[in-house]
Amino acid sequence: MSEQAPVFQIQRVYLKEASMEQPNSPAILLEQEQPSVDIQLGIEANPVADGVFEVSVTATVHTKIKDKTVFLVEVKQAGIFEVRNLPEEQMGPIMGIACPQIVYPYLRGNVADLIQRGGFPPVHLSEINFQSMYEQQQSQAGQSSAVGTLPQ
């Protein structure tokens, strides 16, 4: 029996969810202080069908002045990928590195655009090294599972 060639194809990249809140406008807009900016990223990968996966990258941008929110933006950008005939040990890096690298530029553009449409200077998310992020998550997962197996 001959082995089938590996398949990796982008089926679609799409904006799955986007929201922006300005709960303290317009009063907060009169503040002269520079806001603090907190940015959180998350990655999810879920099977959709046999050999087809949805990988999404979520960014949450929360800006505050003191304890008051200036704006809160959450954007989830997703892609559907066909991945077949790959060894199991390659699936983690594909889902945690390759797919997010494809989706992330769209996410960056949508975050900047949404913030600018809200009347603020755009927040440009920095480039992300998804390989480093993936390796860090893997080492943390290994450490926590090792800690869980220690005798009590």
N, C-alpha and C positions, 0 to 999 in steps of 0.2 A: 504494500500500500504506500503510495507516495504521499509525502507531507504537503499540506496546502500552504501556499505563500501567506505570510502575515498581511493583515489588512488594517490600515489606519486611515480613516476618512472623516473629514468634517462634514456632517450632514447639514447643520445649521447653527448659527450663532444668533442669539436673540436677547432682548431686554426682558427679563422675567418679572421684575418688580422694581418700582421706583417710588420713593415718597420723600417729601420735604415738609418740615414743620417749622414755623416761625411763631412759637406760642407767645412771645413777649413783644412782638411788633405792634405798633410802630415805636413804642417808647424806647425799646432797647437800641433802636437805630440812632438815637440821639446821643448815646454814650460815646465818649471820646477815647475810652480805653481800648487797647488791643485785646481781642478775644483770645482765649486759649483754644487750641484745636486738638481734639483727640480722634485718631483714626484707627479703626479696628477692621481687620480683614478675616474672612472665613472662606473655607473651601469645602464643597460637598460633592460627592460622586455617587450617583445612584443608577442601578440598572433599569433600563426602560423596556428592553426586549432582549432576546438572545443575541449577544454580541453588540448591543447598542446601549450607550450610557449617556446620561445627562450629567455634565460637570458644571457646577455653578460657583462663581466667586462673588462674595458679598462684601461690600464696603459700607461702613457706618462712619460718618463724619459728624462729630458733635462739637459745636463751637459754643463757648460760654464766656460771659463777662461776669466775674465773681461767681455767684451760684445761679445766675440766670442764663437760660439757653438763648443764644442768638438764633441759631438754626440747627436742625438735626436732619441729616440726609441719610437715607439708606437706599442703596441700589444693589440689585442682584442681577448679574449678567450670567447667562447660561449658554451652553453649547451642547449639541447632540453629536456624539462621536460613534462611529462604527469601529469596533476594535475586535478583530478575530484572529485566531491561530497564533496567538502569542503565548509564550510560557508564562505560567502563573506569577513567577517572581518578577516579571516585567510589568505586570498590570498596575502595581502600586505606583511605580515611577511614572507610568503613562498617565494615570488618573491624578497624581499629586503634583506632577511637574509639567509634562508636555501639554495636557489639555488646559490647565489654568494659564499657561503662557500664551496660548492662542486667544483665550477669552478676555484676559486682563486688559489689553489695549482698548477694547470696546468699553469695558467698565470705566477705565480712566476718563475716556471722552465723555461718557454719559454723566459721570459725577461732576466734572467741570462744567458741562453744559447746564445741568440742572441747577447748580449753585448760582451760575451766572444769570440764568433765567429768573432766579429768585431775587435778583437785584444786588448780588454780592460779587466781589472779585472772585474769579474761579479758584478753586483749590485744586492744584495739580498733584495727584497721587504720584509718589516717586516710583521708579522702577523697582521691581521686586525680583530677587533671586529665588525662584521657586524651588530650585534644587537644594539650596542651603536651607530653606524653610522646611522642606520635606525631610531632609536628613536630620535636622534638629528635632522635628516631631517624632521621627523613628527612634532616635536615641532616647528621648524622653519617655516614649512608650516602652522601650526596652528596660529602662531604669525602673519605671513604676511597676512593670510586671515582675521584675527581679525582686523588688522590695516586697511585693505581695507574696512571694514564695518563701521568704525568710521564716525560720521557725520562731514562734512566739514565746 
